[in-house]
């Protein structure tokens, strides 16, 4: 099982290194083998903690949907021409960009500061891993 340095684990959780050390001390994360005096985090325990501790914003639409990948965010920028618009959302630490018609942007009354939900329904999702990692 792979192990991560404390700094890497903190980046994945979006917390400080000290928070990860506290989670290790509290037993909320499993330590990995100590290599060269550095503490590491068992990657599987980090994945479990990330999943159970995930706090997303509640979906303001209240719609029933089959799409499971829904990211609530705030519109940060819109670039429009007469036909198409590029809408940028900040969904937590993630930037999501959507291309849609300018007519749709106007009908939805989207503008910087608007709350929106990025609904991702795709038959193809590409996964990549860092080179040289287990």
N, C-alpha and C positions, 0 to 999 in steps of 0.2 A: 504494500500500500504506500502511495506517495506521501511525503511529508513536506510541509511548507515552513519557511522561516516565519517568525512572528510578524515581521513587517509585511510579508506577502499576505498572510491571513488577515491582517488588519485592513489591507487595501480591498480584499474581496468582501469583507463585511462592512466596509465604510466606517470604520472606527479607528481609534488610536491604538498604537502598539501597547500602551499601558492597559487598555481595556482587554486586549487579547491575553495579556499576562494575567490579569485578574480572572478572566474566564478559565484559564488553565489552572490557576490556584484554587478556584472554586469547584473544579471538576466538571465544568460545563463543556470544556473541550479536552480531548485526550492529547497528552504530550506525545511527541514522537521521539525517536532515539536522539540522544544528545550528541551532536557531532561537533567536536572542537569547542565545547563549552557553550555553544549556542542552543537556546531552546527552540524546538520545532513543534509544529502542530500536525496531528494526524489529519490528512486531507478528508477522510471519510467523516470524521467527527465534525470537521468544519462544515462540510456539505449538509449534514443533518442539522447542525445549529443554524445555518443560514436559512434553511427551508422552514424550520419551525419558528424562527425569530423574524421572518420576513414581515414587514409592515408596509403594505401598500396603501395608497389613498383609496378611500371608498369610491366606487363608481357612481358618479352623480346622475347617470342616465336612468338607472333603475330598469333597464331593459333585460328581458330574457333573451339569451343568445347562445348559439353553439360555439362561438369563438372563445377559446380559453385564454388567449394571449391578449389581455387588455391592459394598456398602460395609461393611467390617468396622469395628466400633466397640465402645464400651463404654456400657452402660446408665447413664444419669445420673439418671433419675427415672421413676417409674411412678405414675400416678393411676388408681385403680380404683374402680368401683362393683360392684354385684352381677353385672352382665352384661358391661360393656365396660371396657377399660383403655386408657389412653394411655401409650405407652412412648416415652421420649425416648432417643436414642442420640447420642453424640458420635463422629463418624467423621472423624478428623483435624480440619480446620477447619470441618466441616459438621455442623449439627444436623439430625437426621432424626427425624421424629415418625411413629409408626405407631399405628393404632387396631386393636385385636384383642380377642377375647373374654377376659374375666377367667379363664375356664377354661383357655384356651391359655397365658396367662401363668403360671398355677399349674402346668400340666403341663410347661412348659419350665423351670420353676424360675427364672424371670427375677427379678432384683432389681437394685438399684443396684450397680454394679461387675461385673455379668455381661458377658461378651463375647458379642456377637451379630452377625449379618450381616443387613443390610438388603438384600433382593433386590427389585430394581425391574424389573418386566416390564410394559410398557405399550405400547399402540398409539398413544398420544398423548403427545408431549412438547412443551411450549410453550417457545419460545426468545424472549427479549426482548433488545434492545440499548439501551444508553444513548442518550438523545436527543441529537442533534447530533454523533454520532460517525460516522465512515466505516464 
